[in-house]
């Protein structure tokens, strides 16, 4: 059994989500062969060298899951793209590139965070290219922690304001782009998060049936995709 989650936005200010996640790690995830976290795991991450005690506790919980035998994979989101190899070593997880094609019970499946699919959001994609440029990443990681904290707050504030002004279709996936992405990857199943609009969409790539599975964010409830030989099930659960 494989479990896939995304968009937990873990932060000290949401102890309900934190409790639910730790309970998830100690229970359901212990019975899984692997756990995939497809981005925006943390609400913000300004560098492995600036890990807070709260984030270190989450890191230790992931390590305990990994040590129990469940393989853990982590993909960057738009809020935690500065997570690096130091955190992954400490947490016992493997950092995945975005996008990645993996084998799930014999089927090749494309995994993405999902922000790259929102092609109409040109302002965001331009900012993403700047922030993910190797020179920018190197500069960010070498800034004083206090500067990074201030910069992160500013970017989040601007992002929230910009998102409120956008039409809903702009911040969602561009449907016509999805078959192209699937075709390029040579798969018929795409799994992603980012949009906070959980659903399983049926579509076609050429003459072949295909699907796009959107993971939900953890807010009023949690979401998990369970994948095994019987198929894929997208499930919501209470944050208890």
Buried (B, 14 or more C-beta within 10 A) or exposed (E): BBBBBBBBBBBEEBEBBBEBBBBBBEEBBBEBEBBBBBBBBBBBBBBBEBBEEBBEEBBEBBBBBBEEEBBBBBBBBBBBBBBBEEBBEBBBBBBBEBBBEBEBBEEEBBBBBBBBBBEBBEEBBEBBEEBEEEEEBEEBBEBEEEEBBEEBEEBEEEBEEBEEEBEEEBBBBBEEBBBEBBBEBEBBBBBBBBBBBBEBBEBEBEEEEBBBBBBBBBBEBBBBBBBBEEEBEBEEEEBE
